[in-house]
């Protein structure tokens, strides 16, 4: 896969991560969802904004690293597409919760 295509998929993952954090924070705030990850649950209870910002920063850091080694990882492009599909599924789940409360 071309470097520009990998970059596009990475940007979609970043956008979807930001949406996921926003929907999670909103769902937690209005009490319609619970965080399943115990570490994130603790972080969201203590400092919701910084927990969300930390998630976005961490994902961006990991994606930057993957982008920098893309020529050495043959299966990177399919893996990134799989991450996109999983993130889209999570966003769909959040939207379902938000609009069917």
Protein Blocks (a to p, Z undefined) as FASTA:
>chain_A
ZZklmmmmmmmmmmmmmmmmmmmmmmmmnopaccfblklmmmmmmmmmlmmmmmmmmmmm
mmmmmmmmmmmmmklmmmmmmmmmmmmmmmmmmmmmmmmZZ
